């Protein structure tokens, strides 16, 4: 079989972490530097959710709807460009769908608390997210899902160019 006729699929990078760790900022940087397309999950939350939880101030995501959206977008994009998805739920995607999972952390909890307060999160929601960060929930769940992981602390290191080098190294054959 002639391998030249088989289209090359571009990589899928997911960025996950507690809200406020800098996922969107990093995703936009990588989108520009790698010439990837970015899927902004935030605007799809109402579509991929079962309902909105007023007490927790968040959508209850239907994982199958989320996976369907990702697969559909991959089919549309990946023969031309790579794809980046940033959300605190992306690490729930099956590892077989993902080439690289970047987990952003924020070891300086005061900074994270201030970021969440600027978003007008309730005190309860801020506390819940601080506890999730302390316990490294996104990281542990990504590890449980056996993702190809790259961990980056957004408060200790602001050099996205060094991270870009690591990403390119991880994605090269």
Phi and psi in radians as a Rosetta constraint file:
Dihedral C 1 N 2 CA 2 C 2 CIRCULARHARMONIC -1.469 0.35
Dihedral N 2 CA 2 C 2 N 3 CIRCULARHARMONIC 1.950 0.35
Dihedral C 2 N 3 CA 3 C 3 CIRCULARHARMONIC -1.194 0.35
Dihedral N 3 CA 3 C 3 N 4 CIRCULARHARMONIC -0.283 0.35
Dihedral C 3 N 4 CA 4 C 4 CIRCULARHARMONIC -1.208 0.35
Dihedral N 4 CA 4 C 4 N 5 CIRCULARHARMONIC -0.383 0.35
Dihedral C 4 N 5 CA 5 C 5 CIRCULARHARMONIC -1.522 0.35
Dihedral N 5 CA 5 C 5 N 6 CIRCULARHARMONIC -0.142 0.35
Dihedral C 5 N 6 CA 6 C 6 CIRCULARHARMONIC -1.530 0.35
Dihedral N 6 CA 6 C 6 N 7 CIRCULARHARMONIC 2.093 0.35
Dihedral C 6 N 7 CA 7 C 7 CIRCULARHARMONIC -1.167 0.35
Dihedral N 7 CA 7 C 7 N 8 CIRCULARHARMONIC 2.421 0.35
Dihedral C 7 N 8 CA 8 C 8 CIRCULARHARMONIC -1.431 0.35
Dihedral N 8 CA 8 C 8 N 9 CIRCULARHARMONIC 2.253 0.35
Dihedral C 8 N 9 CA 9 C 9 CIRCULARHARMONIC -1.552 0.35
Dihedral N 9 CA 9 C 9 N 10 CIRCULARHARMONIC 2.260 0.35
Dihedral C 9 N 10 CA 10 C 10 CIRCULARHARMONIC -1.395 0.35
Dihedral N 10 CA 10 C 10 N 11 CIRCULARHARMONIC 2.775 0.35
Dihedral C 10 N 11 CA 11 C 11 CIRCULARHARMONIC -1.239 0.35
Dihedral N 11 CA 11 C 11 N 12 CIRCULARHARMONIC 2.694 0.35
Dihedral C 11 N 12 CA 12 C 12 CIRCULARHARMONIC -1.935 0.35
Dihedral N 12 CA 12 C 12 N 13 CIRCULARHARMONIC 2.086 0.35
Dihedral C 12 N 13 CA 13 C 13 CIRCULARHARMONIC -1.900 0.35
Dihedral N 13 CA 13 C 13 N 14 CIRCULARHARMONIC 2.275 0.35
Dihedral C 13 N 14 CA 14 C 14 CIRCULARHARMONIC -1.982 0.35
Dihedral N 14 CA 14 C 14 N 15 CIRCULARHARMONIC 2.552 0.35
Dihedral C 14 N 15 CA 15 C 15 CIRCULARHARMONIC -2.166 0.35
Dihedral N 15 CA 15 C 15 N 16 CIRCULARHARMONIC 2.152 0.35
Dihedral C 15 N 16 CA 16 C 16 CIRCULARHARMONIC -2.296 0.35
Dihedral N 16 CA 16 C 16 N 17 CIRCULARHARMONIC 2.923 0.35
Dihedral C 16 N 17 CA 17 C 17 CIRCULARHARMONIC 2.691 0.35
Dihedral N 17 CA 17 C 17 N 18 CIRCULARHARMONIC 2.949 0.35
Dihedral C 17 N 18 CA 18 C 18 CIRCULARHARMONIC -1.025 0.35
Dihedral N 18 CA 18 C 18 N 19 CIRCULARHARMONIC 2.533 0.35
Dihedral C 18 N 19 CA 19 C 19 CIRCULARHARMONIC -0.901 0.35
Dihedral N 19 CA 19 C 19 N 20 CIRCULARHARMONIC 2.400 0.35
Dihedral C 19 N 20 CA 20 C 20 CIRCULARHARMONIC 1.630 0.35
Dihedral N 20 CA 20 C 20 N 21 CIRCULARHARMONIC 0.020 0.35
Dihedral C 20 N 21 CA 21 C 21 CIRCULARHARMONIC -1.484 0.35
Dihedral N 21 CA 21 C 21 N 22 CIRCULARHARMONIC -0.186 0.35
Dihedral C 21 N 22 CA 22 C 22 CIRCULARHARMONIC 1.899 0.35
Dihedral N 22 CA 22 C 22 N 23 CIRCULARHARMONIC 0.378 0.35
Dihedral C 22 N 23 CA 23 C 23 CIRCULARHARMONIC -1.052 0.35
Dihedral N 23 CA 23 C 23 N 24 CIRCULARHARMONIC -0.839 0.35
Dihedral C 23 N 24 CA 24 C 24 CIRCULARHARMONIC -1.157 0.35
Dihedral N 24 CA 24 C 24 N 25 CIRCULARHARMONIC -0.715 0.35
Dihedral C 24 N 25 CA 25 C 25 CIRCULARHARMONIC -1.039 0.35
Dihedral N 25 CA 25 C 25 N 26 CIRCULARHARMONIC -0.820 0.35
Dihedral C 25 N 26 CA 26 C 26 CIRCULARHARMONIC -1.139 0.35
Dihedral N 26 CA 26 C 26 N 27 CIRCULARHARMONIC -0.745 0.35
Dihedral C 26 N 27 CA 27 C 27 CIRCULARHARMONIC -1.056 0.35
Dihedral N 27 CA 27 C 27 N 28 CIRCULARHARMONIC -0.738 0.35
Dihedral C 27 N 28 CA 28 C 28 CIRCULARHARMONIC -1.172 0.35
Dihedral N 28 CA 28 C 28 N 29 CIRCULARHARMONIC -0.651 0.35
Dihedral C 28 N 29 CA 29 C 29 CIRCULARHARMONIC -1.086 0.35
Dihedral N 29 CA 29 C 29 N 30 CIRCULARHARMONIC -0.855 0.35
Dihedral C 29 N 30 CA 30 C 30 CIRCULARHARMONIC -1.170 0.35
Dihedral N 30 CA 30 C 30 N 31 CIRCULARHARMONIC -0.639 0.35
Dihedral C 30 N 31 CA 31 C 31 CIRCULARHARMONIC -0.973 0.35
Dihedral N 31 CA 31 C 31 N 32 CIRCULARHARMONIC -0.793 0.35
Dihedral C 31 N 32 CA 32 C 32 CIRCULARHARMONIC -1.233 0.35
Dihedral N 32 CA 32 C 32 N 33 CIRCULARHARMONIC -0.846 0.35
Dihedral C 32 N 33 CA 33 C 33 CIRCULARHARMONIC -1.222 0.35
Dihedral N 33 CA 33 C 33 N 34 CIRCULARHARMONIC -0.597 0.35
Dihedral C 33 N 34 CA 34 C 34 CIRCULARHARMONIC -1.716 0.35
Dihedral N 34 CA 34 C 34 N 35 CIRCULARHARMONIC -0.119 0.35
Dihedral C 34 N 35 CA 35 C 35 CIRCULARHARMONIC 1.004 0.35
Dihedral N 35 CA 35 C 35 N 36 CIRCULARHARMONIC 0.776 0.35
Dihedral C 35 N 36 CA 36 C 36 CIRCULARHARMONIC -1.712 0.35
Dihedral N 36 CA 36 C 36 N 37 CIRCULARHARMONIC 2.824 0.35
Dihedral C 36 N 37 CA 37 C 37 CIRCULARHARMONIC -1.596 0.35
Dihedral N 37 CA 37 C 37 N 38 CIRCULARHARMONIC 2.565 0.35
Dihedral C 37 N 38 CA 38 C 38 CIRCULARHARMONIC -1.979 0.35
Dihedral N 38 CA 38 C 38 N 39 CIRCULARHARMONIC 2.259 0.35
Dihedral C 38 N 39 CA 39 C 39 CIRCULARHARMONIC -1.695 0.35
Dihedral N 39 CA 39 C 39 N 40 CIRCULARHARMONIC 1.977 0.35
Dihedral C 39 N 40 CA 40 C 40 CIRCULARHARMONIC -1.515 0.35
Dihedral N 40 CA 40 C 40 N 41 CIRCULARHARMONIC 1.695 0.35
Dihedral C 40 N 41 CA 41 C 41 CIRCULARHARMONIC -1.096 0.35
Dihedral N 41 CA 41 C 41 N 42 CIRCULARHARMONIC -0.516 0.35
Dihedral C 41 N 42 CA 42 C 42 CIRCULARHARMONIC -0.925 0.35
Dihedral N 42 CA 42 C 42 N 43 CIRCULARHARMONIC -0.709 0.35
Dihedral C 42 N 43 CA 43 C 43 CIRCULARHARMONIC -1.323 0.35
Dihedral N 43 CA 43 C 43 N 44 CIRCULARHARMONIC -0.184 0.35
Dihedral C 43 N 44 CA 44 C 44 CIRCULARHARMONIC -1.741 0.35
Dihedral N 44 CA 44 C 44 N 45 CIRCULARHARMONIC -0.097 0.35
Dihedral C 44 N 45 CA 45 C 45 CIRCULARHARMONIC -0.885 0.35
Dihedral N 45 CA 45 C 45 N 46 CIRCULARHARMONIC -0.804 0.35
Dihedral C 45 N 46 CA 46 C 46 CIRCULARHARMONIC -1.075 0.35
Dihedral N 46 CA 46 C 46 N 47 CIRCULARHARMONIC -0.540 0.35
Dihedral C 46 N 47 CA 47 C 47 CIRCULARHARMONIC -1.376 0.35
Dihedral N 47 CA 47 C 47 N 48 CIRCULARHARMONIC -0.622 0.35
Dihedral C 47 N 48 CA 48 C 48 CIRCULARHARMONIC -1.722 0.35
Dihedral N 48 CA 48 C 48 N 49 CIRCULARHARMONIC 0.279 0.35
Dihedral C 48 N 49 CA 49 C 49 CIRCULARHARMONIC -1.967 0.35
Dihedral N 49 CA 49 C 49 N 50 CIRCULARHARMONIC 2.745 0.35
Dihedral C 49 N 50 CA 50 C 50 CIRCULARHARMONIC -1.478 0.35
Dihedral N 50 CA 50 C 50 N 51 CIRCULARHARMONIC -0.593 0.35
Dihedral C 50 N 51 CA 51 C 51 CIRCULARHARMONIC -3.006 0.35
Dihedral N 51 CA 51 C 51 N 52 CIRCULARHARMONIC 3.123 0.35
Dihedral C 51 N 52 CA 52 C 52 CIRCULARHARMONIC -1.918 0.35
Dihedral N 52 CA 52 C 52 N 53 CIRCULARHARMONIC 2.225 0.35
Dihedral C 52 N 53 CA 53 C 53 CIRCULARHARMONIC -1.620 0.35
Dihedral N 53 CA 53 C 53 N 54 CIRCULARHARMONIC 1.828 0.35
Dihedral C 53 N 54 CA 54 C 54 CIRCULARHARMONIC -1.147 0.35
Dihedral N 54 CA 54 C 54 N 55 CIRCULARHARMONIC -0.639 0.35
Dihedral C 54 N 55 CA 55 C 55 CIRCULARHARMONIC -1.118 0.35
Dihedral N 55 CA 55 C 55 N 56 CIRCULARHARMONIC -0.761 0.35
Dihedral C 55 N 56 CA 56 C 56 CIRCULARHARMONIC -1.555 0.35
Dihedral N 56 CA 56 C 56 N 57 CIRCULARHARMONIC -0.142 0.35
Dihedral C 56 N 57 CA 57 C 57 CIRCULARHARMONIC 0.999 0.35
Dihedral N 57 CA 57 C 57 N 58 CIRCULARHARMONIC 0.847 0.35
Dihedral C 57 N 58 CA 58 C 58 CIRCULARHARMONIC -2.736 0.35
Dihedral N 58 CA 58 C 58 N 59 CIRCULARHARMONIC 2.873 0.35
Dihedral C 58 N 59 CA 59 C 59 CIRCULARHARMONIC -1.483 0.35
Dihedral N 59 CA 59 C 59 N 60 CIRCULARHARMONIC 2.558 0.35
Dihedral C 59 N 60 CA 60 C 60 CIRCULARHARMONIC -1.647 0.35
Dihedral N 60 CA 60 C 60 N 61 CIRCULARHARMONIC 1.881 0.35
Dihedral C 60 N 61 CA 61 C 61 CIRCULARHARMONIC -1.359 0.35
Dihedral N 61 CA 61 C 61 N 62 CIRCULARHARMONIC 2.364 0.35
Dihedral C 61 N 62 CA 62 C 62 CIRCULARHARMONIC -1.572 0.35
Dihedral N 62 CA 62 C 62 N 63 CIRCULARHARMONIC 1.933 0.35
Dihedral C 62 N 63 CA 63 C 63 CIRCULARHARMONIC -1.052 0.35
Dihedral N 63 CA 63 C 63 N 64 CIRCULARHARMONIC -0.611 0.35
Dihedral C 63 N 64 CA 64 C 64 CIRCULARHARMONIC -1.185 0.35
Dihedral N 64 CA 64 C 64 N 65 CIRCULARHARMONIC -0.719 0.35
Dihedral C 64 N 65 CA 65 C 65 CIRCULARHARMONIC -1.121 0.35
Dihedral N 65 CA 65 C 65 N 66 CIRCULARHARMONIC -0.685 0.35
Dihedral C 65 N 66 CA 66 C 66 CIRCULARHARMONIC -1.092 0.35
Dihedral N 66 CA 66 C 66 N 67 CIRCULARHARMONIC -0.842 0.35
Dihedral C 66 N 67 CA 67 C 67 CIRCULARHARMONIC -1.088 0.35
Dihedral N 67 CA 67 C 67 N 68 CIRCULARHARMONIC -0.704 0.35
Dihedral C 67 N 68 CA 68 C 68 CIRCULARHARMONIC -1.071 0.35
Dihedral N 68 CA 68 C 68 N 69 CIRCULARHARMONIC -0.765 0.35
Dihedral C 68 N 69 CA 69 C 69 CIRCULARHARMONIC -1.051 0.35
Dihedral N 69 CA 69 C 69 N 70 CIRCULARHARMONIC -0.785 0.35
Dihedral C 69 N 70 CA 70 C 70 CIRCULARHARMONIC -1.119 0.35
Dihedral N 70 CA 70 C 70 N 71 CIRCULARHARMONIC -0.808 0.35
Dihedral C 70 N 71 CA 71 C 71 CIRCULARHARMONIC -1.090 0.35
Dihedral N 71 CA 71 C 71 N 72 CIRCULARHARMONIC -0.724 0.35
Dihedral C 71 N 72 CA 72 C 72 CIRCULARHARMONIC -1.089 0.35
Dihedral N 72 CA 72 C 72 N 73 CIRCULARHARMONIC -0.791 0.35
Dihedral C 72 N 73 CA 73 C 73 CIRCULARHARMONIC -1.139 0.35
Dihedral N 73 CA 73 C 73 N 74 CIRCULARHARMONIC -0.717 0.35
Dihedral C 73 N 74 CA 74 C 74 CIRCULARHARMONIC -1.015 0.35
Dihedral N 74 CA 74 C 74 N 75 CIRCULARHARMONIC -0.792 0.35
Dihedral C 74 N 75 CA 75 C 75 CIRCULARHARMONIC -1.061 0.35
Dihedral N 75 CA 75 C 75 N 76 CIRCULARHARMONIC -0.669 0.35
Dihedral C 75 N 76 CA 76 C 76 CIRCULARHARMONIC -1.279 0.35
Dihedral N 76 CA 76 C 76 N 77 CIRCULARHARMONIC -0.532 0.35
Dihedral C 76 N 77 CA 77 C 77 CIRCULARHARMONIC -1.838 0.35
Dihedral N 77 CA 77 C 77 N 78 CIRCULARHARMONIC -0.704 0.35
Dihedral C 77 N 78 CA 78 C 78 CIRCULARHARMONIC -1.267 0.35
Dihedral N 78 CA 78 C 78 N 79 CIRCULARHARMONIC -0.131 0.35
Dihedral C 78 N 79 CA 79 C 79 CIRCULARHARMONIC -1.460 0.35
Dihedral N 79 CA 79 C 79 N 80 CIRCULARHARMONIC -0.277 0.35
Dihedral C 79 N 80 CA 80 C 80 CIRCULARHARMONIC -1.855 0.35
Dihedral N 80 CA 80 C 80 N 81 CIRCULARHARMONIC -0.743 0.35
Dihedral C 80 N 81 CA 81 C 81 CIRCULARHARMONIC -2.454 0.35
Dihedral N 81 CA 81 C 81 N 82 CIRCULARHARMONIC 2.833 0.35
Dihedral C 81 N 82 CA 82 C 82 CIRCULARHARMONIC -1.353 0.35
Dihedral N 82 CA 82 C 82 N 83 CIRCULARHARMONIC 2.986 0.35
Dihedral C 82 N 83 CA 83 C 83 CIRCULARHARMONIC -2.278 0.35
Dihedral N 83 CA 83 C 83 N 84 CIRCULARHARMONIC 2.405 0.35
Dihedral C 83 N 84 CA 84 C 84 CIRCULARHARMONIC -2.109 0.35
Dihedral N 84 CA 84 C 84 N 85 CIRCULARHARMONIC 2.326 0.35
Dihedral C 84 N 85 CA 85 C 85 CIRCULARHARMONIC -2.245 0.35
Dihedral N 85 CA 85 C 85 N 86 CIRCULARHARMONIC 2.216 0.35
Dihedral C 85 N 86 CA 86 C 86 CIRCULARHARMONIC -2.127 0.35
Dihedral N 86 CA 86 C 86 N 87 CIRCULARHARMONIC 2.172 0.35
Dihedral C 86 N 87 CA 87 C 87 CIRCULARHARMONIC -3.032 0.35
Dihedral N 87 CA 87 C 87 N 88 CIRCULARHARMONIC 2.719 0.35
Dihedral C 87 N 88 CA 88 C 88 CIRCULARHARMONIC -1.268 0.35
Dihedral N 88 CA 88 C 88 N 89 CIRCULARHARMONIC 0.028 0.35
Dihedral C 88 N 89 CA 89 C 89 CIRCULARHARMONIC -1.960 0.35
Dihedral N 89 CA 89 C 89 N 90 CIRCULARHARMONIC -0.083 0.35
Dihedral C 89 N 90 CA 90 C 90 CIRCULARHARMONIC -1.090 0.35
Dihedral N 90 CA 90 C 90 N 91 CIRCULARHARMONIC -0.512 0.35
Dihedral C 90 N 91 CA 91 C 91 CIRCULARHARMONIC -1.173 0.35
Dihedral N 91 CA 91 C 91 N 92 CIRCULARHARMONIC -0.134 0.35
Dihedral C 91 N 92 CA 92 C 92 CIRCULARHARMONIC -1.438 0.35
Dihedral N 92 CA 92 C 92 N 93 CIRCULARHARMONIC -0.161 0.35
Dihedral C 92 N 93 CA 93 C 93 CIRCULARHARMONIC -1.157 0.35
Dihedral N 93 CA 93 C 93 N 94 CIRCULARHARMONIC 2.592 0.35
Dihedral C 93 N 94 CA 94 C 94 CIRCULARHARMONIC -1.098 0.35
Dihedral N 94 CA 94 C 94 N 95 CIRCULARHARMONIC 2.423 0.35
Dihedral C 94 N 95 CA 95 C 95 CIRCULARHARMONIC -1.019 0.35
Dihedral N 95 CA 95 C 95 N 96 CIRCULARHARMONIC -0.530 0.35
Dihedral C 95 N 96 CA 96 C 96 CIRCULARHARMONIC -1.169 0.35
Dihedral N 96 CA 96 C 96 N 97 CIRCULARHARMONIC -0.303 0.35
Dihedral C 96 N 97 CA 97 C 97 CIRCULARHARMONIC -1.549 0.35
Dihedral N 97 CA 97 C 97 N 98 CIRCULARHARMONIC -0.218 0.35
Dihedral C 97 N 98 CA 98 C 98 CIRCULARHARMONIC -2.089 0.35
Dihedral N 98 CA 98 C 98 N 99 CIRCULARHARMONIC 2.368 0.35
Dihedral C 98 N 99 CA 99 C 99 CIRCULARHARMONIC -1.546 0.35
Dihedral N 99 CA 99 C 99 N 100 CIRCULARHARMONIC -0.637 0.35
Dihedral C 99 N 100 CA 100 C 100 CIRCULARHARMONIC -2.612 0.35
Dihedral N 100 CA 100 C 100 N 101 CIRCULARHARMONIC 2.323 0.35
Dihedral C 100 N 101 CA 101 C 101 CIRCULARHARMONIC -2.003 0.35
Dihedral N 101 CA 101 C 101 N 102 CIRCULARHARMONIC 2.014 0.35
Dihedral C 101 N 102 CA 102 C 102 CIRCULARHARMONIC -1.731 0.35
Dihedral N 102 CA 102 C 102 N 103 CIRCULARHARMONIC 2.166 0.35
Dihedral C 102 N 103 CA 103 C 103 CIRCULARHARMONIC -1.823 0.35
Dihedral N 103 CA 103 C 103 N 104 CIRCULARHARMONIC 2.089 0.35
Dihedral C 103 N 104 CA 104 C 104 CIRCULARHARMONIC -1.628 0.35
Dihedral N 104 CA 104 C 104 N 105 CIRCULARHARMONIC 2.366 0.35
Dihedral C 104 N 105 CA 105 C 105 CIRCULARHARMONIC -2.125 0.35
Dihedral N 105 CA 105 C 105 N 106 CIRCULARHARMONIC 2.912 0.35
Dihedral C 105 N 106 CA 106 C 106 CIRCULARHARMONIC -2.456 0.35
Dihedral N 106 CA 106 C 106 N 107 CIRCULARHARMONIC 1.584 0.35
Dihedral C 106 N 107 CA 107 C 107 CIRCULARHARMONIC -1.224 0.35
Dihedral N 107 CA 107 C 107 N 108 CIRCULARHARMONIC -0.328 0.35
Dihedral C 107 N 108 CA 108 C 108 CIRCULARHARMONIC -1.641 0.35
Dihedral N 108 CA 108 C 108 N 109 CIRCULARHARMONIC 1.655 0.35
Dihedral C 108 N 109 CA 109 C 109 CIRCULARHARMONIC -1.130 0.35
Dihedral N 109 CA 109 C 109 N 110 CIRCULARHARMONIC -0.484 0.35
Dihedral C 109 N 110 CA 110 C 110 CIRCULARHARMONIC -1.123 0.35
Dihedral N 110 CA 110 C 110 N 111 CIRCULARHARMONIC -0.721 0.35
Dihedral C 110 N 111 CA 111 C 111 CIRCULARHARMONIC -1.095 0.35
Dihedral N 111 CA 111 C 111 N 112 CIRCULARHARMONIC -0.799 0.35
Dihedral C 111 N 112 CA 112 C 112 CIRCULARHARMONIC -1.091 0.35
Dihedral N 112 CA 112 C 112 N 113 CIRCULARHARMONIC -0.756 0.35
Dihedral C 112 N 113 CA 113 C 113 CIRCULARHARMONIC -1.043 0.35
Dihedral N 113 CA 113 C 113 N 114 CIRCULARHARMONIC -0.761 0.35
Dihedral C 113 N 114 CA 114 C 114 CIRCULARHARMONIC -1.119 0.35
Dihedral N 114 CA 114 C 114 N 115 CIRCULARHARMONIC -0.710 0.35
Dihedral C 114 N 115 CA 115 C 115 CIRCULARHARMONIC -1.075 0.35
Dihedral N 115 CA 115 C 115 N 116 CIRCULARHARMONIC -0.750 0.35
Dihedral C 115 N 116 CA 116 C 116 CIRCULARHARMONIC -1.219 0.35
Dihedral N 116 CA 116 C 116 N 117 CIRCULARHARMONIC -0.634 0.35
Dihedral C 116 N 117 CA 117 C 117 CIRCULARHARMONIC -1.134 0.35
Dihedral N 117 CA 117 C 117 N 118 CIRCULARHARMONIC -0.661 0.35
Dihedral C 117 N 118 CA 118 C 118 CIRCULARHARMONIC -1.111 0.35
Dihedral N 118 CA 118 C 118 N 119 CIRCULARHARMONIC -0.426 0.35
Dihedral C 118 N 119 CA 119 C 119 CIRCULARHARMONIC -1.494 0.35
Dihedral N 119 CA 119 C 119 N 120 CIRCULARHARMONIC 0.045 0.35
Dihedral C 119 N 120 CA 120 C 120 CIRCULARHARMONIC 1.146 0.35
Dihedral N 120 CA 120 C 120 N 121 CIRCULARHARMONIC 0.577 0.35
Dihedral C 120 N 121 CA 121 C 121 CIRCULARHARMONIC -1.189 0.35
Dihedral N 121 CA 121 C 121 N 122 CIRCULARHARMONIC 2.568 0.35
Dihedral C 121 N 122 CA 122 C 122 CIRCULARHARMONIC -1.191 0.35
Dihedral N 122 CA 122 C 122 N 123 CIRCULARHARMONIC 2.802 0.35
Dihedral C 122 N 123 CA 123 C 123 CIRCULARHARMONIC -1.018 0.35
Dihedral N 123 CA 123 C 123 N 124 CIRCULARHARMONIC -0.677 0.35
Dihedral C 123 N 124 CA 124 C 124 CIRCULARHARMONIC -1.124 0.35
Dihedral N 124 CA 124 C 124 N 125 CIRCULARHARMONIC -0.756 0.35
Dihedral C 124 N 125 CA 125 C 125 CIRCULARHARMONIC -1.210 0.35
Dihedral N 125 CA 125 C 125 N 126 CIRCULARHARMONIC -0.650 0.35
Dihedral C 125 N 126 CA 126 C 126 CIRCULARHARMONIC -1.074 0.35
Dihedral N 126 CA 126 C 126 N 127 CIRCULARHARMONIC -0.820 0.35
Dihedral C 126 N 127 CA 127 C 127 CIRCULARHARMONIC -1.070 0.35
Dihedral N 127 CA 127 C 127 N 128 CIRCULARHARMONIC -0.763 0.35
Dihedral C 127 N 128 CA 128 C 128 CIRCULARHARMONIC -1.035 0.35
Dihedral N 128 CA 128 C 128 N 129 CIRCULARHARMONIC -0.766 0.35
Dihedral C 128 N 129 CA 129 C 129 CIRCULARHARMONIC -1.249 0.35
Dihedral N 129 CA 129 C 129 N 130 CIRCULARHARMONIC -0.621 0.35
Dihedral C 129 N 130 CA 130 C 130 CIRCULARHARMONIC -1.102 0.35
Dihedral N 130 CA 130 C 130 N 131 CIRCULARHARMONIC -0.734 0.35
Dihedral C 130 N 131 CA 131 C 131 CIRCULARHARMONIC -1.129 0.35
Dihedral N 131 CA 131 C 131 N 132 CIRCULARHARMONIC -0.693 0.35
Dihedral C 131 N 132 CA 132 C 132 CIRCULARHARMONIC -1.080 0.35
Dihedral N 132 CA 132 C 132 N 133 CIRCULARHARMONIC -0.664 0.35
Dihedral C 132 N 133 CA 133 C 133 CIRCULARHARMONIC -1.233 0.35
Dihedral N 133 CA 133 C 133 N 134 CIRCULARHARMONIC -0.752 0.35
Dihedral C 133 N 134 CA 134 C 134 CIRCULARHARMONIC -1.017 0.35
Dihedral N 134 CA 134 C 134 N 135 CIRCULARHARMONIC -0.734 0.35
Dihedral C 134 N 135 CA 135 C 135 CIRCULARHARMONIC -1.486 0.35
Dihedral N 135 CA 135 C 135 N 136 CIRCULARHARMONIC -0.067 0.35
Dihedral C 135 N 136 CA 136 C 136 CIRCULARHARMONIC 0.943 0.35
Dihedral N 136 CA 136 C 136 N 137 CIRCULARHARMONIC 0.843 0.35
Dihedral C 136 N 137 CA 137 C 137 CIRCULARHARMONIC -1.033 0.35
Dihedral N 137 CA 137 C 137 N 138 CIRCULARHARMONIC -0.853 0.35
Dihedral C 137 N 138 CA 138 C 138 CIRCULARHARMONIC -1.059 0.35
Dihedral N 138 CA 138 C 138 N 139 CIRCULARHARMONIC -0.738 0.35
Dihedral C 138 N 139 CA 139 C 139 CIRCULARHARMONIC -1.101 0.35
Dihedral N 139 CA 139 C 139 N 140 CIRCULARHARMONIC -0.847 0.35
Dihedral C 139 N 140 CA 140 C 140 CIRCULARHARMONIC -1.125 0.35
Dihedral N 140 CA 140 C 140 N 141 CIRCULARHARMONIC -0.677 0.35
Dihedral C 140 N 141 CA 141 C 141 CIRCULARHARMONIC -1.185 0.35
Dihedral N 141 CA 141 C 141 N 142 CIRCULARHARMONIC -0.664 0.35
Dihedral C 141 N 142 CA 142 C 142 CIRCULARHARMONIC -1.131 0.35
Dihedral N 142 CA 142 C 142 N 143 CIRCULARHARMONIC -0.707 0.35
Dihedral C 142 N 143 CA 143 C 143 CIRCULARHARMONIC -1.110 0.35
Dihedral N 143 CA 143 C 143 N 144 CIRCULARHARMONIC -0.753 0.35
Dihedral C 143 N 144 CA 144 C 144 CIRCULARHARMONIC -1.055 0.35
Dihedral N 144 CA 144 C 144 N 145 CIRCULARHARMONIC -0.596 0.35
Dihedral C 144 N 145 CA 145 C 145 CIRCULARHARMONIC -1.451 0.35
Dihedral N 145 CA 145 C 145 N 146 CIRCULARHARMONIC 0.017 0.35
Dihedral C 145 N 146 CA 146 C 146 CIRCULARHARMONIC 1.092 0.35
Dihedral N 146 CA 146 C 146 N 147 CIRCULARHARMONIC 0.688 0.35
Dihedral C 146 N 147 CA 147 C 147 CIRCULARHARMONIC -1.309 0.35
Dihedral N 147 CA 147 C 147 N 148 CIRCULARHARMONIC 2.677 0.35
Dihedral C 147 N 148 CA 148 C 148 CIRCULARHARMONIC -1.319 0.35
Dihedral N 148 CA 148 C 148 N 149 CIRCULARHARMONIC 1.799 0.35
Dihedral C 148 N 149 CA 149 C 149 CIRCULARHARMONIC -1.761 0.35
Dihedral N 149 CA 149 C 149 N 150 CIRCULARHARMONIC 2.521 0.35
Dihedral C 149 N 150 CA 150 C 150 CIRCULARHARMONIC -2.325 0.35
Dihedral N 150 CA 150 C 150 N 151 CIRCULARHARMONIC 2.144 0.35
Dihedral C 150 N 151 CA 151 C 151 CIRCULARHARMONIC -1.880 0.35
Dihedral N 151 CA 151 C 151 N 152 CIRCULARHARMONIC 2.346 0.35
Dihedral C 151 N 152 CA 152 C 152 CIRCULARHARMONIC -2.435 0.35
Dihedral N 152 CA 152 C 152 N 153 CIRCULARHARMONIC 2.151 0.35
Dihedral C 152 N 153 CA 153 C 153 CIRCULARHARMONIC -1.564 0.35
Dihedral N 153 CA 153 C 153 N 154 CIRCULARHARMONIC 1.950 0.35
Dihedral C 153 N 154 CA 154 C 154 CIRCULARHARMONIC -1.265 0.35
Dihedral N 154 CA 154 C 154 N 155 CIRCULARHARMONIC -0.208 0.35
Dihedral C 154 N 155 CA 155 C 155 CIRCULARHARMONIC -1.741 0.35
Dihedral N 155 CA 155 C 155 N 156 CIRCULARHARMONIC -0.339 0.35
Dihedral C 155 N 156 CA 156 C 156 CIRCULARHARMONIC -1.592 0.35
Dihedral N 156 CA 156 C 156 N 157 CIRCULARHARMONIC -0.502 0.35
Dihedral C 156 N 157 CA 157 C 157 CIRCULARHARMONIC -2.423 0.35
Dihedral N 157 CA 157 C 157 N 158 CIRCULARHARMONIC 2.031 0.35
Dihedral C 157 N 158 CA 158 C 158 CIRCULARHARMONIC -1.773 0.35
Dihedral N 158 CA 158 C 158 N 159 CIRCULARHARMONIC 0.091 0.35
Dihedral C 158 N 159 CA 159 C 159 CIRCULARHARMONIC -1.493 0.35
Dihedral N 159 CA 159 C 159 N 160 CIRCULARHARMONIC 1.540 0.35
Dihedral C 159 N 160 CA 160 C 160 CIRCULARHARMONIC -1.166 0.35
Dihedral N 160 CA 160 C 160 N 161 CIRCULARHARMONIC -0.429 0.35
Dihedral C 160 N 161 CA 161 C 161 CIRCULARHARMONIC -1.166 0.35
Dihedral N 161 CA 161 C 161 N 162 CIRCULARHARMONIC -0.644 0.35
Dihedral C 161 N 162 CA 162 C 162 CIRCULARHARMONIC -1.149 0.35
Dihedral N 162 CA 162 C 162 N 163 CIRCULARHARMONIC -0.691 0.35
Dihedral C 162 N 163 CA 163 C 163 CIRCULARHARMONIC -1.115 0.35
Dihedral N 163 CA 163 C 163 N 164 CIRCULARHARMONIC -0.700 0.35
Dihedral C 163 N 164 CA 164 C 164 CIRCULARHARMONIC -1.019 0.35
Dihedral N 164 CA 164 C 164 N 165 CIRCULARHARMONIC -0.719 0.35
Dihedral C 164 N 165 CA 165 C 165 CIRCULARHARMONIC -1.072 0.35
Dihedral N 165 CA 165 C 165 N 166 CIRCULARHARMONIC -0.772 0.35
Dihedral C 165 N 166 CA 166 C 166 CIRCULARHARMONIC -1.107 0.35
Dihedral N 166 CA 166 C 166 N 167 CIRCULARHARMONIC -0.697 0.35
Dihedral C 166 N 167 CA 167 C 167 CIRCULARHARMONIC -1.115 0.35
Dihedral N 167 CA 167 C 167 N 168 CIRCULARHARMONIC -0.833 0.35
Dihedral C 167 N 168 CA 168 C 168 CIRCULARHARMONIC -1.067 0.35
Dihedral N 168 CA 168 C 168 N 169 CIRCULARHARMONIC -0.682 0.35
Dihedral C 168 N 169 CA 169 C 169 CIRCULARHARMONIC -1.114 0.35
Dihedral N 169 CA 169 C 169 N 170 CIRCULARHARMONIC -0.756 0.35
Dihedral C 169 N 170 CA 170 C 170 CIRCULARHARMONIC -1.168 0.35
Dihedral N 170 CA 170 C 170 N 171 CIRCULARHARMONIC -0.532 0.35
Dihedral C 170 N 171 CA 171 C 171 CIRCULARHARMONIC -1.590 0.35
Dihedral N 171 CA 171 C 171 N 172 CIRCULARHARMONIC -0.215 0.35
Dihedral C 171 N 172 CA 172 C 172 CIRCULARHARMONIC -1.323 0.35
Dihedral N 172 CA 172 C 172 N 173 CIRCULARHARMONIC 2.553 0.35
